[in-house]
Amino acid sequence: MHGVFIRFRVMAVIAGVMSLLLWFVDLPAVYLIDNPSLKEQVSWIPYVHGYTYPFYVLTAIHLAAKMRWSVPRMIALILAGTLPLTSFIAERRLVRSIINKTK
């Protein structure tokens, strides 16, 4: 169980960072700032985000299956990776709930 939990924590942080970069660096650079060299410098962000998010989804499904959570709770955990900061919030709440259960 510990390995699944650690993998989810790592992927939640990576997905959160990539989501922040996508929303607050790539999208403004592409749509708000008219600078072709800047667009070229940030062009890697959507690709990395696109490759890391499925791994976040798989780790969330794996964790939910190991914890025997309901499907709505699992979907909420998966959707937490779609908006900036929500994966960080979900990860912190999960850590807090597991720590409280072990006490």
C-alpha positions in Angstrom: 0.0 0.0 0.0 2.9 2.4 0.8 4.3 2.2 -2.7 0.9 3.0 -4.3 0.5 6.0 -2.0 4.0 7.3 -2.7 3.5 7.0 -6.5 0.2 8.9 -6.2 1.8 11.7 -4.2 4.6 12.0 -6.8 2.3 12.0 -9.7 -0.1 14.5 -8.0 2.8 16.9 -7.6 4.0 16.4 -11.2 0.5 16.8 -12.6 -0.1 19.9 -10.5 3.2 21.5 -11.6 2.5 20.7 -15.3 -1.1 22.0 -15.0 0.2 25.3 -13.5 2.7 25.6 -16.3 0.1 24.9 -18.9 -2.5 27.3 -17.5 -0.2 30.2 -16.4 2.8 30.0 -18.7 1.9 28.2 -22.0 -1.6 29.4 -22.6 -0.9 33.1 -21.9 2.3 32.9 -24.0 0.4 31.4 -26.9 -2.8 33.4 -26.7 -2.0 36.7 -25.0 1.6 37.6 -25.8 2.5 38.1 -29.4 6.1 36.9 -29.3 7.0 33.9 -31.6 10.2 33.1 -29.8 8.4 32.9 -26.4 5.8 30.6 -28.0 8.6 28.4 -29.3 10.3 28.3 -25.8 7.1 27.0 -24.1 5.9 24.7 -26.8 7.1 21.6 -24.8 4.7 22.2 -21.9 1.5 20.8 -23.5 3.3 17.7 -24.7 4.8 16.9 -21.3 1.5 17.6 -19.6 -0.3 15.4 -22.1 2.1 12.5 -21.4 2.1 12.9 -17.6 -1.6 13.3 -17.0 -2.5 9.7 -18.1 0.1 8.4 -15.6 -1.6 10.5 -12.9 -4.9 9.0 -13.9 -3.5 5.5 -13.7 -2.0 6.1 -10.3 -5.2 7.6 -9.0 -7.2 4.5 -10.3 -4.6 2.2 -8.7 -4.8 4.0 -5.4 -8.6 4.1 -5.4 -8.7 0.4 -6.2 -6.3 -0.4 -3.3 -8.2 1.8 -0.9 -11.5 0.2 -2.1 -13.1 3.6 -2.8 -16.3 4.1 -4.6 -16.3 5.1 -8.3 -17.5 8.7 -7.6 -14.7 9.2 -5.1 -12.2 7.8 -7.7 -13.5 10.1 -10.4 -13.2 13.1 -8.1 -9.6 12.1 -7.5 -9.0 11.8 -11.2 -10.7 15.2 -11.9 -8.5 16.8 -9.3 -5.7 16.6 -11.7 -7.4 18.7 -14.3 -7.4 22.1 -12.7 -4.4 24.0 -11.3 -3.8 23.5 -7.6 -6.6 20.9 -7.1 -4.1 18.0 -7.4 -2.1 19.6 -4.6 -5.2 20.0 -2.5 -6.4 16.4 -3.1 -2.9 15.1 -2.3 -2.8 17.0 1.0 -6.3 15.9 2.0 -5.4 12.3 1.2 -2.2 12.5 3.3 -4.1 14.1 6.2 -6.8 11.4 6.1 -4.4 8.5 6.0 -2.3 10.0 8.8 -5.5 10.4 10.9 -6.5 6.8 10.3 -3.1 5.5 11.4 -3.2 7.3 14.7 
